[in-house]
Amino acid sequence: MGDIRLTAWVRGRVQGVGFRWWVRSRALELGLTGAATNLVDGRVEVVAEGERAVCERLLALLRSGRTPGRVDSVVERWANHRGSFTGFDER
C-alpha cells in the first residue's frame, strides 16, 4: 500500500505534561518517523509517516483518553509521504 503522512492537531491540556515525549515513544514503538511540535496556540502538531494502518493506530492512541494531560479534540489531515524524517523528534 505504501507510506503516507498523517498530520494531527491535538487540542487540550497537552503542553507541559509530557505529551510530546509520550507521542514520540508511541510512534517509535510503531516504527513511524515524524515529529511532535508545540504550537503557540497551545496545541501540539503531530506529523507521522509510515504505513497508513500504523498511522491510524497512532491516531487512535491520540484519541484514546490514555495520554498525558487531557485531549479535547484531534483534527487530522492525510497527505502523500514526503520522506522528510529519519526518526521521531520532539520540537
C-alpha positions in Angstrom: 0.0 0.0 0.0 2.9 2.4 0.6 3.7 5.0 3.1 1.5 8.1 3.9 1.8 11.2 6.0 -0.6 11.9 8.9 -0.8 15.4 10.4 -2.8 15.7 13.6 -3.5 18.8 15.6 -4.2 17.9 19.2 -6.1 20.4 21.4 -6.5 20.3 25.2 -4.0 20.3 28.1 -1.2 18.9 26.0 1.8 21.2 26.7 4.0 20.8 29.7 2.6 17.4 30.7 5.0 15.0 28.8 2.6 14.7 25.9 5.2 15.1 23.1 7.5 12.6 24.8 4.6 10.1 25.1 3.8 10.6 21.4 7.4 10.1 20.4 7.6 6.9 22.4 4.4 5.5 20.9 5.5 6.5 17.3 8.9 4.8 17.8 7.2 1.7 19.1 5.1 1.6 16.0 8.1 2.3 13.7 6.9 5.7 12.5 9.0 8.7 11.6 8.0 12.4 12.2 7.7 15.0 14.9 5.6 16.3 17.7 5.7 20.1 18.0 4.3 22.6 20.5 2.3 25.3 18.7 2.0 28.9 20.1 -1.8 28.5 20.5 -1.4 25.6 23.0 -2.0 22.7 20.5 0.5 20.0 19.6 1.0 19.2 16.0 1.9 15.6 15.3 3.3 14.6 11.9 3.9 10.9 11.4 5.0 9.0 8.3 4.6 5.3 7.7 2.1 2.7 6.6 -1.5 4.0 6.7 -2.7 1.3 9.1 0.2 2.1 11.5 -0.5 5.8 11.3 -4.2 5.1 12.1 -3.1 3.2 15.2 -1.2 6.3 16.4 -4.3 8.4 15.7 -6.4 6.0 17.7 -3.9 6.3 20.6 -4.1 10.1 20.4 -7.9 9.8 20.8 -7.8 7.0 23.4 -8.1 9.1 26.6 -4.9 7.4 27.9 -2.5 10.2 27.1 -0.7 12.5 29.5 -2.7 15.7 30.1 -6.1 15.9 28.5 -7.0 15.7 24.8 -10.1 17.6 23.9 -10.0 17.2 20.2 -7.9 15.8 17.4 -8.1 17.2 13.8 -6.4 15.0 11.2 -5.1 15.5 7.6 -3.8 12.8 5.3 -1.2 13.5 2.6 1.4 11.8 0.5 4.5 10.5 2.2 7.4 13.0 1.8 10.2 11.1 3.4 11.5 14.2 5.2 12.1 12.5 8.6 14.7 9.9 9.7 13.5 9.5 13.3 10.8 11.0 15.5 11.6 14.3 17.1 10.1 16.4 19.9 10.1 20.1 19.0 
